[in-house]
Amino acid sequence: MTLRSLVLATTAAVLALGAGAPAAADDAPKKAKNVILFIGDGMGVSTVTAARIYAGQKLGQTGEEYVLPFENFDNVALVKTYNVDAQVPDSAGTASAMHTGVKTRIGVLGYGPEITLGDCASGAGNELALLGEEVIAKGLGLGIVSTARLTHATPASVYARSVNRDWEGDSAIPEDQRGLGCTDIARQLVDSPFDVALGGGSAAFFGKDSGGRRLVDTADLPGEWAARTGGTFATDLNTMATAPDDKPLLGLFSPSHMTYMVEREADSTEPTLTSMTATAIERLSRDPEGYYLVVESGRIDHGHHAGKAGYALEEAVEFARAIQWAIDNTDPEETLIMVTADHSHVFTISGYPKRGNPILGLVTNPLDESPSLAEDGKPYTTLGYANGAGAWTGDRPEPETGVTASQQAAIPLDSETHAGEDVALYANGPGAQNVRGVMEQNLIHDVIRKAFGWAE
């Protein structure tokens, strides 16, 4: 027998062995009953690394060896975050990609890339199907949790379409765009079916009489919603915790974004991200058909924009607590948990600090433990930004350190910017096997649908 004949015969035999019987039922991919998507807004890889060290150091460790809860997940991928018209994206385009399966323009929610930003009429015919709508249509529970305004880009991507992400309330829509068929994001939330929605941003839901910014002074969207649905409207932790579980729950705990963890008072009536996550999971778990829950740590992003790494890292540590609660209180055989970011930030970890050096401190030389000095003879911090409010003119000032410090930056801007590098996606549970390699961000939408077992 020639070598060619031997190869052909062997191949035929192998194929024959595999063709005799269908795959065993146990080999079929398991479907997820529930999916939880955790989004750390602006939580790029450098933020994950710094948060890992910071969390470990808060526990008295050197920090580098610490492991955040989601870093134990079996599947990890890198995600490309660009928008169709932007190399470095914003949260509207990125969150829309995750919740529609289509990449779109910067600043746009739930519409395809053919529209013109801020042009209401251009949206007609370019509406995209929203994952939140499909979840409801298929009879699953739907939950949305955020420490940002619920009308902000990332949470809004679950339920809303807007040709401009800034149209959070009706007064934010320019006069020449009113009456053309576009609905503000707050109105879309209260008009949309959901089981749990918890976060900040009450000003977009009320008129002037109740301290809000809607065009009609007496406007009370939560009151309308509660009267129509029989649900509970919560403005504090106690009301949220004691709300009846047989009706929907809407919580708006601050006029704008919720309070930074660094600035929370001991007697605060605002719930934490962990307590909101726990409330959402406990309520949604009662749905026999399963649920989809989005949890956003929105203020990681805001801390970075302010050039305050300590603020961002404290938010990231609380984010990790919420993820740990979800891990501890769901069944990994039936719940897919994914953790990702919508985009990164121009946030760096630099110098050659010694092992265990305080992550929010000055760089200390590992050889003699003296402060490392820059060319200007002054010390510098491990953490910094490529741009932002921390830039200076003239002689460089001595850098600040600690949780409330502002880090120095290279290029002066009022607000530090997003970055364009890939972000990580961590997954565990049914469907996690589809998280691998380098992925386009809109494919997160497909991973979720496949996990539920929905047809493509």
Secondary structure as GFF3:
##gff-version 3
##sequence-region A 1 456
A	DSSP	alpha_helix	3	19	.	.	.	ID=ss1
A	DSSP	three_ten_helix	25	27	.	.	.	ID=ss2
A	DSSP	beta_strand	34	40	.	.	.	ID=ss3
A	DSSP	alpha_helix	45	58	.	.	.	ID=ss4
A	DSSP	three_ten_helix	69	72	.	.	.	ID=ss5
A	DSSP	beta_strand	75	80	.	.	.	ID=ss6
A	DSSP	alpha_helix	91	100	.	.	.	ID=ss7
A	DSSP	three_ten_helix	120	123	.	.	.	ID=ss8
A	DSSP	alpha_helix	131	137	.	.	.	ID=ss9
A	DSSP	beta_strand	141	149	.	.	.	ID=ss10
A	DSSP	alpha_helix	153	156	.	.	.	ID=ss11
A	DSSP	three_ten_helix	170	172	.	.	.	ID=ss12
A	DSSP	three_ten_helix	175	177	.	.	.	ID=ss13
A	DSSP	alpha_helix	185	191	.	.	.	ID=ss14
A	DSSP	beta_strand	196	200	.	.	.	ID=ss15
A	DSSP	three_ten_helix	202	205	.	.	.	ID=ss16
A	DSSP	three_ten_helix	208	210	.	.	.	ID=ss17
A	DSSP	alpha_helix	221	229	.	.	.	ID=ss18
A	DSSP	beta_strand	232	234	.	.	.	ID=ss19
A	DSSP	alpha_helix	237	242	.	.	.	ID=ss20
A	DSSP	beta_strand	249	252	.	.	.	ID=ss21
A	DSSP	three_ten_helix	261	263	.	.	.	ID=ss22
A	DSSP	alpha_helix	273	284	.	.	.	ID=ss23
A	DSSP	beta_strand	291	297	.	.	.	ID=ss24
A	DSSP	alpha_helix	299	305	.	.	.	ID=ss25
A	DSSP	alpha_helix	309	328	.	.	.	ID=ss26
A	DSSP	beta_strand	335	340	.	.	.	ID=ss27
A	DSSP	beta_strand	344	345	.	.	.	ID=ss28
A	DSSP	beta_strand	347	349	.	.	.	ID=ss29
A	DSSP	beta_strand	383	388	.	.	.	ID=ss30
A	DSSP	beta_strand	409	412	.	.	.	ID=ss31
A	DSSP	beta_strand	418	419	.	.	.	ID=ss32
A	DSSP	beta_strand	423	428	.	.	.	ID=ss33
A	DSSP	three_ten_helix	432	434	.	.	.	ID=ss34
A	DSSP	beta_strand	438	440	.	.	.	ID=ss35
A	DSSP	alpha_helix	443	452	.	.	.	ID=ss36
###
